[in-house]
């Protein structure tokens, strides 16, 4: 998503070669990883002085002492799936670059790493970077040899709408698969006289600029979701910006704001207690994450759709047989019931699309959201 932009009028203020291991293993980075709490990790790898001096987005393949915090681990099954006969990948480690530890991209990267370790016999390095741009830059500059992959969300193709990036999402990457989708929920303060999306639209139209909606980062997914809703439903609600989800949820539960778009993991527990009311899901169709909850698109705002899409990519120019090998491995893994359950518990629906389907998703979402994102980046969204 676009970078943080200043709060503008119409808003109210809230109160990096090493010899390969002798056996296939998964090499990844952190002790006490939040998605894998039961896994025992080795201590942090230390960087050499020369490694510490290297540029943070070097596209060279990382030595273990240059990747940052990488933990070596032999894992039979992080996701509850027994290993199968593997097709050899190569004699070099496979590097999957993604964003920071603990987020959705990281979860998907580690799931993909496990698939490639088990099914391709690869030794896999998950390389976490704090920036949302640096992973794309690393992979865009990497050789298209099948040794470097990227796990990224729609920030990869939507971010360049608002700010210049060192890559072109459609030119510099070869899609492999859309791995997961994470829709958001439209929730309201329960005392608000709106029990459906239609009710909320009617109420907002009858009381323009009186309903407040909460969102955190400017240009973040919740902000874009709300502004898209305003535009497509022809309503005018006032944004109340917050520094984080916790404060926004506190005020929503207290009734100081009335509306919010939020990820499932943040609001589902509160909805289940009755302290918030869920009106709809932001995906184009009802979600397995929220049985019985209608899609906003089918509840008064036709065509509405937004979510976090997480995909797997290779550098542009990677040979199609290589793409197909990775695609088959990840799709076969996603068909496993235990793996699918882990995704759902993490607030994501497993997909496993074809490369062409992922590219089509990228194009359609760019067309649908470009106007809203440009307005936000210019400070014109209210």
Secondary structure by P-SEA (a helix, b strand, c coil): cccccccccccccccccccccccbbbbbbbcccccccccccccbbbbcccccccccccccccccccccbbbbbbcccccccccccccccccbbbbbbbcccccaaaaaaaaaaaaaaccccccccbbbbccccaaaaaaaaccccccbbbbbccccccccccccccccccccbbbccccbbbbbbbccccccccccaaaaaaaaaaccccbbbbbcccccaaaaaaaaaaaaacbbbbbbbbccaaaaaaaaaacccccccccccccaaaaaaccccccccccccccccccccccccccccccccccccccccccccccaaaaaaaaaaaaaaaacaaaaaaaaaacbbbbbccaaaaaaaaaaaaaacaaaaaaaaacccc
